[in-house]
Amino acid sequence: MKIVSSVEEAVNSSTLRPGSVIYTSGNAAAPQVLLGQIAKDTSIKGVSIYGVLLLGQGLHPLFTEERCRDITHRVIFASYLTREAVNNGWAFYHPMHLSEIPKYMKLRMKPNVAIISVAGPDIGGRYSLGTTVEGVLSAVEYCNATGGIVIAERNRQMPFVLGTTIAESNIDYVVETDYPLPTSPIKKPDEVATHIGEIITALYIEDGSGDQPGSTLQYGIGEVPEAVTTAILNKGVRDLGIHTELFAGALARLVVAGAVSNKWKKHLNFSVSSIFLASDQAGYDWMSKNSAIQSRPSNYTNSVFKIAEHPKIVAINSAIGVDLHGNIWADSLDARKIYSGVGGQSDFIRGAQYSDGGVAIIALKSTTRNGMSKIVDRSPAGITTTAIPADQVILVTENGAFDRRGLSLGERAIGIAHLAQPEHRERLLKIIADDPAFHKPAHVFTRGIVGFTPYEDAVKRL
């Protein structure tokens, strides 16, 4: 390993030759100095870069139309930095389950350069991969095995997250840096998000008591996760577990409050995640060498088999929309407009279905900011779906929860319609009543709304 005095010594047209395939850390661990040098050095051409949700205000020049002529970006999960490039055809979008990134590192991506962030070393001489592991460990291992190079950025403000570490011998170049990490500010839940959090907590999150395990949680960032955490703390739930792909402020609040023991997990009795985000530097400092949390690669955290091993998984994910058939989309706004990525939603939906007592929940506000219904008759033509009708998920809006498991198409359609706001609900119910494709909807209507629990009934259980 060579510690270089300037970034130019490690990142240049000699180390990154034409034809190079680069895998880079993403999220809060996107190595901003290293990637910024690629943007700046226009002699670096003909390279490809794979990455997941790149963050960092200084990285915009890397994704301009001009720079994209010389660099092929292959985006696995889009961010505010990469969305324009993807939707204007300057960059490729790769729909991919988070669980499968390490697998396709060897089968398809085959990087010869890994550009990563690290913290450390610890007393044993090992370096943490910081706040992001996902496919990074696999990229390092592949480069080491095939004669590639590993260029690391050691940021003084990067936490030493325990769990997944690499040796000094795995790294070729280290560049010293010191700058604030990207943060995910906590947004106070509005009334709609609060209702969603209360419904989920009342109906599906269970306390560990006696020989009965408590729920094992998976959720990320945003108003609904914050609302779920607040409802859990208000309910006084204890002995929870955490097995997630993204660990952020909402889950950290549960750990700090003592609501999480991980005592019912079969393996690894601490909170496990592949990606970590905080709302401020103090949150990242809390993560450093904190034995309550540990990192693992995404083929561990998002493995359907590993997820299913945990008791009472409650997997809470979001969506952009759902139709009356039960198609769910979360990565796209329409067939040719990518917003984010597939991520790990499908991994946790399927893992939760095989967890003993587990449930997969898709939570969404029933309307957009402009009042458009997210509950629609049909999904936009050609749009990619992150969950299909056969996935046995529970849908939650501020109006209630709908458990569609085991129900017919007609029964599902009526329950889904009741998740919408009243003015949209009536329109959707008329569509159902008038369409024979839903098979005897009048008969279904007379039986009541099977599987639907309105908000008012749900919160009685809090």
C-alpha positions as CSV (number, residue, x, y, z in Angstrom):
1,M,0.0,0.0,0.0
2,K,1.3,3.4,-0.9
3,I,0.1,6.6,0.8
4,V,0.3,9.3,-1.8
5,S,0.8,13.0,-1.2
6,S,-1.6,14.1,-3.9
7,V,-4.7,12.7,-5.6
8,E,-3.1,13.1,-9.0
9,E,-0.5,10.4,-8.1
10,A,-3.3,7.8,-7.8
11,V,-5.9,9.0,-10.2
12,N,-4.6,9.8,-13.6
13,S,-4.7,8.5,-17.2
14,S,-1.9,5.9,-16.4
15,T,-3.8,4.2,-13.6
16,L,-7.1,4.7,-15.3
17,R,-6.4,3.7,-18.9
18,P,-8.9,3.5,-21.7
19,G,-11.0,0.4,-21.3
20,S,-10.8,0.4,-17.5
21,V,-13.9,-0.7,-15.6
22,I,-14.3,1.0,-12.3
23,Y,-16.5,0.1,-9.3
24,T,-16.9,2.9,-6.8
25,S,-18.4,3.2,-3.3
26,G,-21.6,5.0,-3.2
27,N,-24.1,6.7,-0.8
28,A,-22.3,8.7,1.9
29,A,-19.0,6.8,1.2
30,A,-18.7,8.0,-2.4
31,P,-15.0,9.0,-2.6
32,Q,-15.5,12.6,-3.6
33,V,-11.9,13.6,-4.0
34,L,-11.1,10.6,-6.1
35,L,-14.2,10.9,-8.3
36,G,-13.7,14.7,-8.4
37,Q,-10.3,14.1,-9.9
38,I,-11.8,11.9,-12.6
39,A,-14.2,14.7,-13.5
40,K,-11.4,17.2,-13.5
41,D,-8.7,15.3,-15.5
42,T,-10.0,15.3,-19.0
43,S,-7.1,13.0,-20.1
44,I,-9.0,10.2,-18.4
45,K,-11.2,8.8,-21.2
46,G,-12.8,5.6,-22.3
47,V,-13.5,4.3,-18.8
48,S,-16.7,2.8,-17.4
49,I,-17.9,3.5,-13.8
50,Y,-20.4,1.4,-11.9
51,G,-22.0,2.8,-8.7
52,V,-25.0,2.7,-6.4
53,L,-26.6,6.0,-5.3
54,L,-23.6,8.4,-5.6
55,L,-23.9,11.4,-3.3
56,G,-21.8,14.5,-2.8
57,Q,-22.5,18.1,-3.8
58,G,-19.1,18.4,-5.6
59,L,-19.6,15.6,-8.0
60,H,-22.0,17.3,-10.5
61,P,-19.1,17.9,-13.1
62,L,-18.7,14.1,-13.3
63,F,-22.2,13.7,-14.8
64,T,-22.4,16.6,-17.3
65,E,-23.2,15.8,-20.9
66,E,-19.7,16.8,-21.9
67,R,-17.9,14.5,-19.4
68,C,-20.3,11.7,-20.2
69,R,-19.0,11.6,-23.7
70,D,-15.6,10.4,-22.4
71,I,-16.9,8.4,-19.4
72,T,-19.5,5.6,-19.5
73,H,-21.6,5.7,-16.4
74,R,-23.4,2.6,-15.5
75,V,-25.9,3.5,-12.7
76,I,-27.3,0.8,-10.5
77,F,-29.4,3.2,-8.4
78,A,-29.9,6.8,-9.5
79,S,-29.5,9.8,-7.3
80,Y,-30.0,13.6,-7.8
81,L,-26.5,13.6,-9.3
82,T,-27.1,10.9,-11.9
83,R,-30.9,11.2,-12.7
84,E,-30.4,13.8,-15.4
85,A,-27.7,11.8,-17.2
86,V,-29.7,8.6,-17.1
87,N,-32.9,10.2,-18.4
88,N,-31.2,12.1,-21.1
89,G,-29.4,9.1,-22.5
90,W,-25.9,10.2,-21.3
91,A,-25.6,7.2,-18.9
92,F,-26.8,3.7,-18.7
93,Y,-29.3,2.5,-16.0
94,H,-28.9,-1.1,-14.7
95,P,-32.0,-2.5,-12.9
96,M,-30.5,-4.9,-10.4
97,H,-31.4,-6.4,-7.0
98,L,-29.0,-5.2,-4.4
99,S,-28.5,-8.8,-3.3
100,E,-27.1,-9.6,-6.7
101,I,-24.5,-6.9,-7.1
102,P,-21.6,-9.0,-5.7
103,K,-22.7,-11.9,-7.9
104,Y,-22.6,-9.9,-11.1
105,M,-19.3,-8.3,-10.1
106,K,-17.7,-11.5,-11.2
107,L,-20.1,-12.5,-14.0
108,R,-20.7,-9.2,-15.8
109,M,-19.0,-6.0,-14.4
110,K,-15.5,-7.5,-13.9
111,P,-13.8,-4.3,-12.6
112,N,-10.1,-3.8,-12.8
113,V,-10.2,-0.7,-10.6
114,A,-12.0,-0.3,-7.3
115,I,-12.3,3.3,-6.0
116,I,-13.4,3.2,-2.4
117,S,-13.6,5.0,0.9
118,V,-12.0,3.6,4.1
119,A,-11.5,4.4,7.8
120,G,-8.7,3.2,10.0
121,P,-6.6,1.2,10.4
122,D,-7.7,-0.3,13.7
123,I,-5.2,-1.9,16.2
124,G,-5.1,-5.0,14.0
125,G,-4.1,-3.1,10.9
126,R,-7.4,-3.5,9.1
127,Y,-9.5,-0.8,7.4
128,S,-13.3,-0.4,7.6
129,L,-15.2,0.2,4.4
130,G,-17.0,3.0,6.3
131,T,-20.6,3.7,5.7
132,T,-21.1,1.6,2.5
133,V,-20.3,-2.0,1.8
134,E,-23.0,-3.3,-0.7
135,G,-20.8,-4.6,-3.6
136,V,-17.6,-2.8,-2.6
137,L,-16.0,-5.8,-0.8
138,S,-16.7,-7.9,-3.9
139,A,-15.1,-5.3,-6.1
140,V,-12.0,-5.2,-4.0
141,E,-11.7,-9.0,-3.9
142,Y,-12.2,-9.2,-7.7
143,C,-9.5,-6.6,-8.3
144,N,-7.1,-8.3,-5.9
145,A,-7.7,-11.7,-7.6
146,T,-7.3,-10.4,-11.2
147,G,-4.4,-8.0,-10.9
148,G,-6.5,-4.9,-10.8
149,I,-5.9,-1.9,-8.5
150,V,-7.6,-0.6,-5.4
151,I,-7.5,3.2,-4.8
152,A,-8.8,4.2,-1.4
153,E,-9.7,7.6,0.1
154,R,-9.2,7.8,3.8
155,N,-11.5,10.6,5.1
156,R,-10.9,11.7,8.7
157,Q,-14.6,12.1,9.1
158,M,-15.6,8.6,7.9
159,P,-16.7,6.4,10.8
160,F,-15.0,3.1,11.4
161,V,-18.1,0.9,11.1
162,L,-17.4,-2.5,12.4
163,G,-18.2,-5.8,10.6
164,T,-16.6,-5.7,7.2
165,T,-12.9,-4.8,7.0
166,I,-10.0,-5.3,4.6
167,A,-6.3,-5.6,5.1
168,E,-3.6,-3.0,4.1
169,S,-2.4,-5.5,1.5
170,N,-5.8,-5.3,-0.3
171,I,-5.2,-1.6,-1.1
172,D,-2.7,-0.2,-3.6
173,Y,-3.1,3.6,-3.1
174,V,-4.4,5.7,-0.2
175,V,-5.3,9.4,-0.5
176,E,-5.7,11.3,2.7
177,T,-8.8,13.6,2.8
178,D,-10.9,15.5,5.4
179,Y,-14.4,16.7,4.5
180,P,-18.0,16.4,5.8
181,L,-19.9,13.3,4.6
182,P,-23.2,13.7,2.8
183,T,-26.1,13.7,5.3
184,S,-29.8,12.8,5.2
185,P,-31.6,15.4,7.2
186,I,-34.5,14.2,9.3
187,K,-37.8,15.5,8.0
188,K,-40.5,15.7,10.6
189,P,-43.4,13.5,9.6
190,D,-46.6,15.3,8.6
191,E,-50.1,14.1,9.6
192,V,-50.4,11.7,6.7
193,A,-47.0,10.0,7.4
194,T,-47.9,9.9,11.1
195,H,-51.1,8.0,10.4
196,I,-49.2,5.5,8.2
197,G,-46.6,4.9,11.0
198,E,-49.4,4.4,13.6
199,I,-51.2,1.9,11.4
200,I,-48.0,-0.2,10.7
201,T,-47.0,-0.1,14.4
202,A,-50.5,-1.0,15.7
203,L,-51.1,-3.9,13.3
204,Y,-47.7,-5.5,12.6
205,I,-44.9,-4.6,15.0
206,E,-44.8,-6.9,18.0
207,D,-43.1,-6.8,21.3
208,G,-40.8,-9.6,22.4
209,S,-42.3,-11.3,25.5
210,G,-41.7,-14.6,27.3
211,D,-40.7,-17.1,24.6
212,Q,-42.2,-15.1,21.8
213,P,-39.8,-13.1,19.7
214,G,-40.2,-9.5,18.9
215,S,-40.3,-8.1,15.3
216,T,-37.1,-7.8,13.2
217,L,-37.2,-4.5,11.3
218,Q,-36.1,-3.3,7.9
219,Y,-36.7,0.3,6.9
220,G,-34.8,3.3,5.7
221,I,-35.1,7.0,5.6
222,G,-38.0,9.4,5.2
223,E,-41.1,10.6,6.9
224,V,-42.7,7.2,7.2
225,P,-39.7,5.5,8.8
226,E,-39.5,8.4,11.3
227,A,-43.2,8.1,12.0
228,V,-42.9,4.3,12.5
229,T,-40.0,4.9,15.0
230,T,-42.1,7.5,16.9
231,A,-45.1,5.1,17.1
232,I,-42.9,2.3,18.3
233,L,-41.4,4.4,21.0
234,N,-44.8,5.7,22.0
235,K,-46.2,2.1,22.2
236,G,-43.2,1.0,24.3
237,V,-42.2,-1.9,22.2
238,R,-39.1,-3.8,23.3
239,D,-36.7,-6.6,22.3
240,L,-36.8,-5.7,18.6
241,G,-34.2,-6.8,16.0
242,I,-32.8,-5.0,13.1
243,H,-31.7,-6.6,9.8
244,T,-31.7,-4.0,7.1
245,E,-30.1,-2.8,3.9
246,L,-30.0,0.8,5.0
247,F,-29.5,2.0,8.6
248,A,-30.3,5.6,9.1
249,G,-31.5,8.0,11.8
250,A,-34.9,6.4,12.3
251,L,-33.4,3.0,13.3
252,A,-30.6,4.7,15.3
253,R,-33.3,6.3,17.5
254,L,-34.6,2.8,18.4
255,V,-31.1,1.6,19.3
256,V,-30.4,4.6,21.5
257,A,-33.8,4.3,23.2
258,G,-33.1,0.7,24.2
259,A,-35.9,-0.7,22.1
260,V,-33.5,-3.1,20.2
261,S,-31.9,-6.1,21.7
262,N,-31.5,-8.4,18.7
263,K,-31.9,-11.3,21.2
264,W,-34.2,-13.3,18.9
265,K,-31.9,-13.3,15.9
266,K,-30.4,-16.7,15.1
267,H,-27.1,-15.2,14.0
268,L,-25.2,-11.9,14.7
269,N,-26.9,-10.5,17.8
270,F,-26.5,-6.9,16.7
271,S,-28.1,-4.6,14.2
272,V,-26.9,-5.4,10.7
273,S,-26.9,-3.3,7.5
274,S,-25.0,-2.8,4.3
275,I,-25.4,1.0,4.0
276,F,-25.4,3.7,6.7
277,L,-26.6,7.3,6.6
278,A,-26.8,9.9,9.3
279,S,-28.5,13.3,9.6
280,D,-25.3,15.0,10.8
281,Q,-21.7,14.3,11.7
282,A,-22.6,13.5,15.3
283,G,-24.7,10.6,13.9
284,Y,-21.6,9.3,12.0
285,D,-19.4,9.7,15.1
286,W,-22.0,7.6,17.0
287,M,-21.6,4.8,14.4
288,S,-17.8,4.7,14.7
289,K,-16.6,1.5,16.5
290,N,-20.1,1.0,17.9
291,S,-20.6,-2.7,18.6
292,A,-24.4,-2.3,18.5
293,I,-24.2,-2.0,14.7
294,Q,-22.2,-3.9,12.1
295,S,-21.9,-3.8,8.3
296,R,-22.1,-6.7,5.9
297,P,-22.1,-7.0,2.0
298,S,-25.4,-6.8,0.3
299,N,-25.4,-10.5,-0.7
300,Y,-25.7,-11.1,3.0
301,T,-28.0,-8.4,4.2
302,N,-30.3,-8.7,1.2
303,S,-30.1,-12.5,0.7
304,V,-33.7,-13.8,0.7
305,F,-32.4,-16.9,2.6
306,K,-30.7,-14.7,5.3
307,I,-33.7,-12.5,5.6
308,A,-36.0,-15.5,6.0
309,E,-34.0,-16.8,8.9
310,H,-35.1,-13.9,11.1
311,P,-38.3,-14.2,13.0
312,K,-41.2,-11.8,12.4
313,I,-39.4,-9.7,9.7
314,V,-41.4,-6.5,9.2
315,A,-40.0,-5.1,5.9
316,I,-41.3,-1.6,5.2
317,N,-40.6,-0.1,1.8
318,S,-42.1,2.7,-0.2
319,A,-43.5,3.1,-3.7
320,I,-44.3,5.7,-6.3
321,G,-47.6,4.0,-7.2
322,V,-49.9,0.9,-7.2
323,D,-52.6,-0.1,-9.5
324,L,-55.8,-2.1,-9.0
325,H,-54.2,-5.4,-10.0
326,G,-51.5,-4.9,-7.3
327,N,-48.6,-3.9,-9.5
328,I,-46.2,-1.7,-7.6
329,W,-43.5,0.6,-9.0
330,A,-40.8,2.3,-7.0
331,D,-37.9,3.1,-9.4
332,S,-39.7,4.9,-12.3
333,L,-42.1,7.7,-12.9
334,D,-43.0,6.3,-16.3
335,A,-41.6,3.8,-18.7
336,R,-38.7,5.9,-19.7
337,K,-38.1,8.1,-16.7
338,I,-36.0,6.6,-14.0
339,Y,-36.2,8.1,-10.5
340,S,-34.1,5.8,-8.3
341,G,-33.5,2.1,-8.7
342,V,-34.8,-1.4,-7.9
343,G,-32.6,-1.5,-4.8
344,G,-33.5,-4.2,-2.2
345,Q,-37.3,-3.9,-2.2
346,S,-37.9,-7.2,-4.0
347,D,-35.2,-8.9,-1.8
348,F,-37.0,-8.0,1.4
349,I,-40.5,-8.6,0.0
350,R,-39.6,-12.2,-0.8
351,G,-37.5,-12.8,2.3
352,A,-40.2,-11.5,4.6
353,Q,-42.7,-13.9,3.0
354,Y,-40.6,-16.9,4.2
355,S,-39.8,-15.4,7.6
356,D,-41.7,-17.1,10.4
357,G,-44.5,-14.5,11.1
358,G,-42.9,-12.0,8.7
359,V,-44.7,-9.4,6.6
360,A,-43.7,-7.3,3.7
361,I,-45.3,-3.8,3.7
362,I,-45.4,-1.2,1.0
363,A,-46.2,2.1,2.6
364,L,-47.1,5.2,0.6
365,K,-49.1,8.4,0.9
366,S,-52.3,8.1,-1.1
367,T,-51.7,11.2,-3.2
368,T,-48.8,13.3,-4.5
369,R,-48.1,16.8,-3.4
370,N,-50.3,18.0,-6.3
371,G,-53.2,15.9,-5.2
372,M,-52.8,13.2,-7.9
373,S,-53.8,9.7,-6.7
374,K,-51.0,7.2,-6.3
375,I,-53.7,4.5,-6.3
376,V,-54.6,4.2,-10.0
377,D,-56.6,2.0,-12.3
378,R,-53.6,0.7,-14.4
379,S,-49.9,1.2,-14.1
380,P,-48.3,3.4,-16.7
381,A,-47.7,1.5,-19.9
382,G,-44.3,-0.2,-20.0
383,I,-43.2,0.9,-16.5
384,T,-40.9,-1.4,-14.5
385,T,-42.4,-3.0,-11.5
386,T,-40.6,-3.7,-8.2
387,A,-43.4,-6.0,-7.0
388,I,-46.0,-7.9,-9.0
389,P,-49.5,-8.9,-8.0
390,A,-48.3,-12.4,-6.9
391,D,-46.0,-10.9,-4.3
392,Q,-47.9,-11.2,-1.0
393,V,-47.4,-7.7,0.3
394,I,-49.5,-5.6,2.6
395,L,-50.3,-2.1,1.4
396,V,-50.6,0.8,3.8
397,T,-51.7,4.4,3.2
398,E,-53.0,7.0,5.7
399,N,-56.5,5.6,5.1
400,G,-55.8,2.1,6.3
401,A,-54.0,-1.2,5.7
402,F,-54.9,-3.8,3.1
403,D,-53.7,-7.3,3.4
404,R,-54.1,-8.8,-0.1
405,R,-52.6,-12.2,0.7
406,G,-54.8,-15.1,-0.6
407,L,-57.4,-12.8,-2.1
408,S,-58.8,-12.9,-5.7
409,L,-58.2,-10.1,-8.2
410,G,-61.6,-8.6,-7.6
411,E,-61.3,-8.7,-3.8
412,R,-57.8,-7.1,-4.1
413,A,-59.0,-4.4,-6.4
414,I,-61.7,-3.3,-4.0
415,G,-59.3,-3.3,-1.0
416,I,-56.7,-1.3,-3.0
417,A,-59.3,1.2,-4.0
418,H,-60.1,1.8,-0.4
419,L,-56.5,3.0,0.2
420,A,-57.2,6.0,-2.0
421,Q,-58.7,9.3,-0.9
422,P,-62.6,9.4,-1.0
423,E,-62.9,11.3,-4.3
424,H,-60.5,8.9,-6.1
425,R,-61.9,5.9,-4.3
426,E,-65.4,6.4,-5.7
427,R,-64.0,6.6,-9.3
428,L,-61.9,3.5,-8.8
429,L,-64.8,1.5,-7.3
430,K,-67.0,2.5,-10.3
431,I,-64.3,1.2,-12.7
432,I,-64.3,-2.1,-10.8
433,A,-68.1,-2.4,-10.7
434,D,-68.3,-1.8,-14.5
435,D,-65.5,-4.1,-15.5
436,P,-66.2,-7.9,-15.8
437,A,-62.5,-8.6,-15.7
438,F,-62.8,-8.3,-11.9
439,H,-65.3,-11.3,-11.8
440,K,-68.6,-10.7,-10.0
441,P,-67.6,-7.5,-8.3
442,A,-71.2,-7.0,-7.1
443,H,-70.8,-10.3,-5.1
444,V,-67.5,-9.1,-3.7
445,F,-69.1,-5.8,-2.6
446,T,-71.8,-7.5,-0.7
447,R,-69.3,-9.5,1.3
448,G,-67.6,-6.4,2.7
449,I,-64.0,-5.2,2.2
450,V,-62.1,-8.3,2.9
451,G,-58.6,-7.7,4.3
452,F,-59.0,-3.9,4.7
453,T,-58.5,-2.3,8.1
454,P,-59.3,1.5,8.2
455,Y,-57.1,3.9,10.1
456,E,-59.7,4.4,12.9
457,D,-59.8,0.6,13.6
458,A,-56.1,0.1,13.4
459,V,-55.1,2.8,16.0
460,K,-57.4,1.3,18.6
461,R,-54.7,-1.4,19.0
462,L,-52.0,1.1,20.0
